[in-house]
Amino acid sequence: MRIFSERMKELRKDRGLKQREMAEICGVKPCGYQGYEYGRHCPEIPGLIQIAKFFDVSTDYPLGLTDKREVNR
């Protein structure tokens, strides 16, 4: 889960967003989003898909299954 939390923080910062803004995008409370970055929990599958679409990355990237951000199309 460490990789997921690191990648969420990296993706958010690359876009210049605050945690509060990401919480809105993800449809969770700010403390819920903070849990993603602090490694306390992960989103459900629909939330993960929403995050991947927002950042235009594959779902494998935030999960640490690949180091490639690009979506295979």
C-alpha positions in Angstrom: 0.0 0.0 0.0 3.0 2.3 0.4 3.4 2.5 -3.4 -0.3 3.5 -3.8 0.0 6.3 -1.2 3.3 7.6 -2.8 1.8 7.6 -6.3 -1.4 9.3 -5.2 0.6 12.1 -3.6 2.9 12.3 -6.7 0.0 12.5 -9.1 -1.8 15.1 -7.0 1.2 17.3 -6.7 2.0 17.0 -10.4 -1.4 18.6 -11.0 -0.8 21.3 -8.3 -3.9 20.1 -6.4 -4.5 20.2 -2.6 -5.7 17.2 -0.7 -9.1 18.9 -0.2 -9.5 19.3 -4.0 -8.6 15.7 -4.6 -11.2 14.6 -2.0 -13.9 16.5 -4.0 -12.7 14.9 -7.2 -12.7 11.4 -5.6 -16.1 12.0 -3.9 -14.8 11.4 -0.4 -14.3 13.5 2.7 -10.9 15.2 3.1 -9.9 12.7 5.9 -10.9 9.9 3.5 -8.5 11.1 0.8 -5.8 11.7 3.4 -6.1 8.0 4.2 -5.1 7.2 0.6 -1.9 9.3 0.9 -1.0 8.2 4.4 -1.4 4.5 3.5 -4.3 3.8 5.8 -6.7 2.6 3.1 -7.4 2.4 -0.7 -10.4 3.4 -2.7 -13.0 0.9 -3.9 -12.6 -0.3 -7.5 -15.0 2.4 -8.9 -13.0 5.1 -7.1 -9.7 3.7 -8.4 -11.1 3.8 -12.0 -12.2 7.4 -11.5 -8.8 8.4 -10.2 -7.1 6.7 -13.1 -9.3 8.4 -15.6 -8.8 11.8 -14.0 -5.0 11.5 -14.1 -5.1 9.7 -17.5 -3.1 6.7 -16.2 -3.8 3.0 -16.1 -5.2 1.6 -12.9 -2.0 -0.5 -12.7 0.1 2.7 -12.2 -1.2 3.8 -8.8 -1.3 0.2 -7.6 2.4 -0.2 -8.4 1.9 -3.0 -10.9 3.7 -0.9 -13.6 6.0 2.1 -13.7 4.5 3.3 -16.9 1.9 6.1 -16.5 0.6 5.8 -20.1 -2.7 4.0 -20.7 -2.4 1.2 -23.3 -4.8 2.1 -26.0 
